[in-house]
Amino acid sequence: MAVKTYNSSKVANEVAEPIMPSLFDVKIFPNPILAALPIDILQEEIKSVGGFDAFERIPATVQQTFGTGKHRHYTGVQVDNMIELSITCNVNLRGDDGTNATNLLTLKKMKDLQFNRGTGQVGLTKDCIFKMVVTQKTKDDKIWRVATMEHCLFGDSGITGLDEVNIETDEPAVLSFTVKSDKNMLETADAV
């Protein structure tokens, strides 16, 4: 019996390697009210996106019992269609004047439409929802799957990581936030 080595591995030779989490592209389409935001800078600085496991969940099995004592099992109806993705991004605080926080300001303007802590104003859903499309790719730059999330809102946790911002260092600050959507779709490579 021949021993299989890395060189004779079909998986290794055909570049069918695991999908790396950094191979993605995020497009954010803000609400038309904020059309002038520099959203492209925010999109370039997104480091990671997590939470795709929620797309794979399936409804629980339901057991129905008849009067005769017989049972029937079937897949239940999944009522909750809410998906919540967690996103981390860099905020470069070293601009021309040393305080360029474009990504933070962009996120805050988008979040303030939903709830403005300074004024206490709560926005209408139609005025604060946005759309986000996450495209995941393989190492050879082929699209693996596309997650389209419409009617997006910021999650309950808000924007975190502001406590660790230090303008004395050259390291970019990292912010985290969650985006939730109740209208979403995941297309895999065979459908794209």
Beta strands, then each sheet from edge to edge (+ up, - down):
strand 1: 24-29
strand 2: 46-50
strand 3: 61-65
strand 4: 71-75
strand 5: 83-91
strand 6: 115-116
strand 7: 121-122
strand 8: 130-137
strand 9: 143-160
strand 10: 173-181
strand 11: 183-188
sheet 1: 1+ 8- 9+ 10- 5+ 2-
sheet 2: 1+ 8- 9+ 11-
sheet 3: 3+ 4-
sheet 4: 6+ 7-
end
